[in-house]
Amino acid sequence: MQPTRILTGITTSGTPHLGNYVGAIRPAIASSRAEGAESFFFLADYHALIKVQDPARVQRSTLEIAASWLACGLQPEDVWFYRQSDIPETTELTWLLTCVAGKGILNRAHAYKAAVDRNREAGEDDDAAVTAGLFMYPVLMAADILLFNAHKVPVGRDQIQHIEMARDFGQRFNHLYGEHFVLPEVVIEEQVATLPGLDGRKMSKSYDNTIPLFAPREELRKLIYSIVTDSSAPGEPKDAEASNVFQLYRAFASVEETARMREAFSAGIAWGEAKQALFERIDAEVSPLRERYESLMSRPAEIERILRDGAGRLRERHAIPTLRRLRDAVGLRDLSTAAVNRETDAPRPKAALPVFKQYREADGRFYFKLVHGDRVLLQSIGFASPKEAGQCIGELKRAGHASGDDRIVLAEGATEADATAAFAAMAEAEAARAAQKADKA
């Protein structure tokens, strides 16, 4: 039985913090030890170049992040652990996918749209200071995933769109050139906490509110004591669920420890006492990891060897053979193998038919869209279950149109004529399949 391939990447643009540890590193390492899992962990240094133009910072961050994974228990001999830039097949695949990726889909990428919105608010040109790297980021991410035919990709809710786009690009390539790519599934780990930072917002380098994962002991204590709290006095009951201190404590404590801390909050524990308990609990878990981290950081050549060894084995086993097949599929072939005096090339693949695509959004509801090539024609409202969404699709197919149905709307740039033509094309294809089936019978 083929193992389930799980791929995780972390961008080398900063120092790992407690949020990275709780939200990504710790659960990913735990899942890599599960039976039947084949895990891929990579340092996304090409992605870092999109937002960081400081070479020393990229290099330092790559070293820190690699050392963090290893210090936290990653076993490079049991998983695929590598640096993105050590796999040149990734960038070659990015170009192959670029040639099938629809610009209309890329126009709707969240990061690009956010940059455009900021420019409009500032009265600038839509694309002011927007690089091609930012615009093409989803294609590079798709290449990271599709190159190794990852089955599952654990991401935060803000990254769901990127996995859906990877599926779109892979599906389009498969339609044109044959079945080469597994279409990845997104994994949202609901049980994994999103840690609050020093100011109560999500812990993020963007907010400058992080607690470095391997901060020295006294710096860790100082940062924890600077966490923002309310003005409740000692002895006053405190709302644990609304407290940043409690949320951080729960991410590191056992169920029993968490229950005792909740009782202490109800009994009016002083903020200083609560922060001291938080510091001791985090330091108890991080301290032995910190010692390993500091040892690894003192041996950068050893980390470099581990990464290059991982990339070399991965290229030989997966990346090079995969690109060899893909190059042949698109026609980048050895000319000596070409047939001589052939009057016509092989028949061109048929044009893509319109298809309905179902998916789940961050609001927990189920949606579908009608897509023709790289164009989205129709967009549904949200449904409570995938069954309801599927029933609506069935009704639309039977009706052969979407006129008057308030459960769907025309996508931006699409017209009623586009949608009508799409339904007609689907009906014609279905009729052809039915006739072919009858002839065989």
TAJO-V775479 format. One record per pair of residues at least 6 apart in sequence whose C-alpha atoms are under 8 Angstrom apart, sorted by the first residue. I is the first residue (numbers start at 0). J is the second residue. D is the distance in Angstrom with one decimal. If there is no record, write none. Layout:
I|J|D, I|J|D
This chain:
1|35|7.9, 2|35|4.8, 2|36|5.4, 2|37|5.9, 3|35|6.1, 3|36|4.9, 3|37|5.8, 3|149|7.8, 3|150|6.1, 3|151|7.5, 4|36|6.1, 4|37|4.7, 4|38|5.8, 4|39|7.4, 4|148|7.5, 4|149|4.9, 4|150|5.2, 4|151|6.4, 5|36|7.0, 5|37|6.2, 5|38|4.9, 5|39|6.1, 5|149|5.8, 5|150|6.2, 5|151|4.9, 5|152|5.8, 5|153|7.6, 6|38|5.9, 6|39|4.6, 6|40|6.1, 6|144|7.0, 6|149|6.1, 6|151|6.6, 6|152|5.3, 6|153|7.3, 7|27|7.5, 7|38|7.9, 7|39|6.2, 7|40|5.0, 7|41|6.6, 7|152|6.4, 7|153|6.6, 8|40|5.7, 8|41|4.9, 8|42|5.9, 8|43|6.0, 9|41|6.8, 9|42|5.5, 9|43|5.6, 10|42|6.1, 10|43|4.5, 10|44|6.1, 10|46|6.2, 10|47|5.6, 11|42|6.3, 11|43|6.0, 11|44|5.3, 11|46|7.8, 11|47|5.5, 11|57|6.0, 11|60|5.1, 11|61|5.1, 11|64|7.0, 12|44|7.8, 12|47|5.3, 12|50|7.8, 12|51|6.5, 12|56|7.0, 12|57|5.8, 12|60|5.9, 12|61|7.8, 13|56|7.3, 13|57|7.6, 13|60|5.2, 13|204|7.3, 14|60|5.8, 14|63|6.5, 14|64|7.0, 14|211|6.6, 15|63|7.3, 15|64|6.2, 15|67|7.4, 15|211|6.0, 15|212|5.8, 16|209|6.1, 16|210|5.4, 16|211|4.0, 16|212|4.2, 16|213|7.6, 17|194|7.7, 17|209|7.4, 17|210|5.9, 17|211|6.2, 17|212|4.8, 18|193|6.7, 18|194|5.4, 18|195|7.9, 18|202|5.9, 18|203|7.6, 18|209|7.8, 20|212|7.1, 21|191|7.2, 21|192|6.8, 21|193|7.8, 21|194|7.7, 21|250|7.1, 22|191|5.7, 22|192|6.0, 22|193|6.2, 22|194|7.8, 24|68|6.7, 24|71|7.6, 25|71|7.3, 26|191|7.5, 28|72|7.1, 28|73|6.0, 30|36|7.6, 31|37|7.0, 31|38|5.6, 31|78|7.4, 37|78|6.7, 38|78|5.3, 38|79|6.2, 39|78|6.2, 39|79|4.7, 39|80|6.2, 40|78|7.5, 40|79|6.0, 40|80|4.9, 40|81|6.6, 41|79|8.0, 41|80|5.7, 41|81|4.9, 41|82|5.3, 41|83|6.0, 42|61|6.8, 42|64|7.6, 42|65|7.4, 42|81|6.5, 42|82|4.7, 42|83|5.7, 43|82|6.7, 43|83|5.3, 43|84|7.7, 44|57|7.1, 44|61|7.1, 44|82|7.1, 44|83|6.1, 44|84|6.5, 45|83|6.7, 45|84|6.3, 46|136|7.3, 47|57|7.0, 48|57|7.8, 49|130|7.9, 49|132|5.8, 49|133|6.0, 49|136|8.0, 51|57|7.2, 62|296|7.4, 62|299|7.1, 62|302|7.5, 63|296|7.2, 65|302|7.1, 66|292|5.8, 66|295|5.9, 66|296|6.4, 66|302|7.2, 67|292|6.1, 69|75|7.9, 69|292|7.7, 70|288|5.5, 70|289|7.4, 70|291|5.2, 70|292|5.0, 70|295|7.5, 71|288|5.9, 75|305|7.3, 75|309|7.3, 79|309|6.1, 79|310|7.9, 79|313|6.9, 80|306|6.5, 80|309|5.5, 80|310|7.3, 81|306|4.9, 81|307|7.0, 81|309|5.3, 81|310|5.1, 82|306|6.2, 82|307|7.7, 82|310|6.9, 83|89|7.6, 85|307|7.1, 85|310|6.1, 86|310|6.5, 86|314|6.7, 86|318|7.6, 88|146|7.9, 88|318|6.2, 88|319|6.9, 88|322|6.6, 89|139|7.6, 89|142|5.8, 89|143|6.2, 89|146|6.8, 90|139|7.3, 90|142|7.5, 92|142|5.8, 92|146|7.2, 92|322|7.3, 93|138|6.0, 93|139|5.4, 93|141|7.7, 93|142|5.3, 96|138|6.7, 96|142|7.3, 96|168|6.5, 96|169|7.7, 96|172|7.3, 97|138|6.5, 99|168|6.6, 99|171|6.6, 99|172|6.4, 100|138|7.6, 100|167|8.0, 100|168|5.6, 100|171|7.8, 100|373|7.3, 101|372|8.0, 101|373|4.8, 101|374|7.6, 102|373|7.7, 103|373|6.6, 103|374|6.6, 104|164|7.6, 104|373|6.7, 104|374|7.5, 105|111|8.0, 105|134|6.8, 105|135|7.3, 105|137|7.5, 106|112|7.0, 106|134|7.8, 108|134|8.0, 108|137|7.7, 108|160|7.4, 108|161|7.8, 109|160|7.8, 110|133|7.5, 111|129|7.9, 111|133|6.7, 111|134|5.9, 114|125|8.0, 114|126|7.8, 114|129|7.1, 115|125|4.9, 115|126|6.2, 116|125|7.5, 118|124|6.3, 118|125|5.6, 118|126|7.3, 118|127|6.7, 119|125|6.1, 137|161|5.8, 137|164|7.1, 137|165|7.4, 138|165|7.2, 140|161|7.4, 140|165|7.5, 141|161|7.5, 141|162|7.3, 141|164|7.3, 141|165|4.5, 141|166|7.9, 141|168|7.6, 142|165|7.8, 144|152|7.9, 144|165|7.6, 144|183|7.5, 145|165|7.5, 145|169|7.2, 145|180|6.2, 145|181|7.0, 145|182|7.7, 145|183|7.7, 146|318|6.6, 146|321|7.1, 147|317|6.8, 147|318|7.1, 148|180|5.9, 148|181|5.1, 148|182|7.5, 148|183|7.4, 149|181|7.0, 149|182|7.9, 149|183|5.9, 150|181|6.8, 150|182|7.0, 150|183|4.7, 150|184|6.0, 151|183|5.6, 151|184|4.8, 151|185|5.8, 151|186|6.3, 152|162|7.7, 152|183|6.9, 152|184|6.3, 152|185|5.1, 152|186|5.7, 153|185|6.1, 153|186|4.4, 153|187|5.9, 153|188|7.1, 154|185|6.9, 154|186|6.3, 154|187|6.0, 154|188|7.9, 155|187|6.3, 156|187|6.9, 156|361|6.0, 159|185|6.7, 159|360|7.8, 159|361|7.9, 162|183|7.0, 162|184|7.3, 162|185|6.3, 165|182|7.7, 165|183|7.6, 166|182|5.1, 166|183|6.3, 169|180|5.9, 169|181|7.6, 169|182|6.5, 170|180|7.6, 170|182|7.1, 171|372|7.6, 172|179|7.9, 173|179|5.9, 173|180|6.6, 174|351|7.2, 175|348|6.2, 176|328|5.9, 176|329|6.6, 176|348|7.9, 177|328|7.8, 179|325|7.6, 192|250|6.6, 193|201|6.8, 193|202|7.7, 194|201|6.0, 194|202|5.8, 194|246|7.0, 194|247|6.3, 194|250|7.8, 195|201|4.5, 195|202|5.0, 195|243|6.0, 195|246|7.3, 195|247|7.1, 196|202|3.9, 196|203|7.1, 196|208|5.1, 196|209|5.5, 196|210|7.4, 196|226|7.7, 196|243|7.7, 197|208|5.1, 197|209|6.5, 197|210|7.6, 197|222|7.7, 197|223|7.6, 197|225|6.8, 197|226|4.5, 197|227|6.1, 198|208|6.3, 198|226|6.4, 198|227|5.5, 199|226|7.9, 199|227|6.8, 199|243|6.0, 200|206|7.9, 200|208|7.9, 202|208|5.9, 202|209|5.4, 203|209|5.9, 210|219|7.2, 210|222|6.7, 210|223|7.9, 211|219|7.9, 212|285|7.7, 213|285|7.3, 213|289|5.5, 213|292|7.6, 216|282|7.3, 216|286|8.0, 219|278|7.4, 220|275|7.9, 220|278|5.9, 223|274|6.5, 223|277|7.7, 223|278|6.5, 224|271|7.3, 224|274|6.0, 224|275|7.7, 226|243|7.6, 226|244|7.3, 227|243|7.6, 228|242|7.1, 228|243|7.3, 228|244|7.7, 228|270|7.6, 231|237|7.0, 232|267|7.8, 232|269|6.8, 233|267|5.7, 233|268|5.9, 233|269|4.3, 233|270|7.2, 234|266|6.6, 234|267|4.0, 234|268|6.2, 234|269|6.9, 235|265|8.0, 235|266|7.2, 235|267|4.4, 235|268|7.6, 236|264|6.0, 236|265|4.6, 236|266|5.5, 236|267|4.2, 236|268|7.6, 237|264|5.1, 237|265|5.6, 237|266|7.7, 237|267|5.9, 237|268|7.8, 238|264|6.8, 238|265|7.1, 239|245|5.7, 239|246|7.7, 239|261|6.1, 239|264|6.0, 239|265|7.7, 240|246|7.0, 244|273|7.3, 244|274|6.7, 244|277|7.1, 245|260|7.7, 245|261|7.8, 247|277|7.4, 248|257|7.4, 248|277|5.4, 248|280|7.3, 248|281|7.6, 249|257|5.6, 251|280|6.9, 251|281|6.4, 251|284|7.7, 252|280|6.9, 295|301|7.8, 295|302|7.3, 326|332|6.8, 351|371|7.0, 351|372|6.0, 352|371|6.3, 352|372|7.4, 352|421|7.9, 352|424|7.0, 352|425|6.8, 353|369|6.8, 353|370|5.5, 353|371|4.2, 353|372|7.0, 353|421|5.8, 353|422|7.8, 353|424|7.3, 353|425|6.5, 354|369|5.7, 354|370|5.4, 354|371|6.5, 355|367|6.5, 355|368|5.6, 355|369|4.5, 355|370|6.2, 355|392|7.5, 356|367|5.3, 356|368|5.4, 356|369|6.5, 356|370|7.3, 357|365|7.2, 357|366|5.7, 357|367|4.2, 357|368|6.7, 357|385|7.9, 357|388|7.7, 358|365|5.9, 358|366|5.5, 358|367|6.1, 359|365|4.5, 359|366|6.1, 360|366|7.3, 364|381|5.3, 364|382|5.5, 364|383|5.4, 364|384|6.9, 365|381|5.3, 365|382|4.9, 365|383|6.3, 365|384|6.0, 365|385|5.7, 365|388|6.7, 366|378|7.8, 366|379|5.7, 366|380|6.3, 366|381|5.1, 366|382|6.3, 366|385|7.9, 366|388|6.5, 367|378|6.3, 367|379|5.5, 367|388|6.9, 368|375|6.8, 368|376|7.3, 368|377|5.4, 368|378|4.5, 368|379|6.1, 369|375|6.0, 369|376|5.5, 369|377|5.0, 369|378|6.7, 370|376|5.8, 370|377|7.4, 371|421|7.3, 375|410|6.1, 375|411|8.0, 375|413|7.5, 376|409|6.0, 376|410|5.1, 376|411|7.8, 376|413|5.3, 376|414|7.6, 376|417|7.0, 376|418|6.1, 377|407|6.5, 377|408|5.7, 377|409|4.6, 377|410|5.0, 377|413|7.7, 377|418|7.2, 378|407|5.5, 378|408|5.4, 378|409|6.2, 378|410|5.8, 379|406|5.8, 379|407|4.1, 379|408|6.3, 380|406|5.5, 380|407|5.9, 380|408|8.0, 382|388|5.9, 395|401|6.2, 396|422|7.3, 396|426|7.9, 399|419|7.9, 399|422|5.5, 399|423|7.1, 399|426|7.3, 400|418|7.5, 400|419|6.1, 400|422|6.2, 401|407|7.5, 401|418|7.7, 401|419|8.0, 409|415|7.5
